[in-house]
Amino acid sequence: MPELAEIKQAITRMSTPDRAELAAFLLSSLEEASYWVEDAKALRRLDELEFGQVSGLNLHAQSHRHDLR
């Protein structure tokens, strides 16, 4: 079985729709998942991001801010 790091690296090479489908699958596989996003809302958010209407978070910068607390 591949290591988690290998799986993560492979996922970054996937297309956005495939990553979204995988994310939905993983969320649905969690037994106690309490957070569900409607498909239409998720697709709308993705469109907003792709068309530059909103900007994504820089998770690397976010983790550094967290380290400073």
C-alpha positions in Angstrom: 0.0 0.0 0.0 1.4 3.5 -0.9 2.5 5.8 1.9 0.3 8.8 2.7 2.9 11.2 1.3 2.9 9.4 -2.0 -0.9 9.5 -2.1 -0.9 13.3 -1.4 1.7 13.9 -4.1 -0.4 11.9 -6.6 -3.5 13.9 -5.7 -1.8 17.2 -6.5 -1.3 16.0 -10.1 -5.0 15.2 -10.5 -7.4 17.6 -12.3 -9.6 19.9 -10.2 -12.8 18.0 -10.9 -11.1 14.7 -10.0 -9.8 16.2 -6.7 -13.2 17.5 -5.9 -14.8 14.1 -6.5 -12.1 12.5 -4.3 -12.7 15.0 -1.6 -16.5 14.4 -1.7 -15.8 10.6 -1.5 -13.5 11.0 1.5 -15.9 13.2 3.4 -18.8 10.8 2.8 -16.6 8.0 4.0 -16.3 9.5 7.5 -18.8 8.0 9.8 -19.2 11.0 12.0 -18.9 13.7 9.4 -21.0 16.7 10.5 -20.1 19.0 7.7 -21.7 18.6 4.3 -21.5 21.0 1.4 -24.1 21.0 -1.3 -22.7 20.2 -4.7 -24.0 23.4 -6.2 -22.5 25.6 -3.6 -19.1 23.8 -3.9 -19.1 24.2 -7.7 -20.1 27.9 -7.4 -17.2 28.5 -5.0 -14.8 26.7 -7.4 -16.0 28.9 -10.2 -15.5 32.0 -8.1 -11.9 30.9 -7.4 -11.1 30.0 -11.0 -12.5 33.3 -12.4 -10.6 35.4 -9.8 -13.7 36.6 -8.0 -12.2 35.4 -4.7 -8.7 34.3 -3.7 -7.6 31.2 -2.0 -5.9 30.9 1.3 -2.1 30.5 1.5 -2.0 27.5 3.9 1.8 27.8 4.2 1.4 31.4 5.5 -1.5 30.4 7.7 0.6 27.7 9.4 3.4 30.1 10.1 1.0 32.6 11.7 -0.3 29.7 13.8 3.3 28.9 14.9 3.8 32.5 16.1 0.9 32.4 18.7 
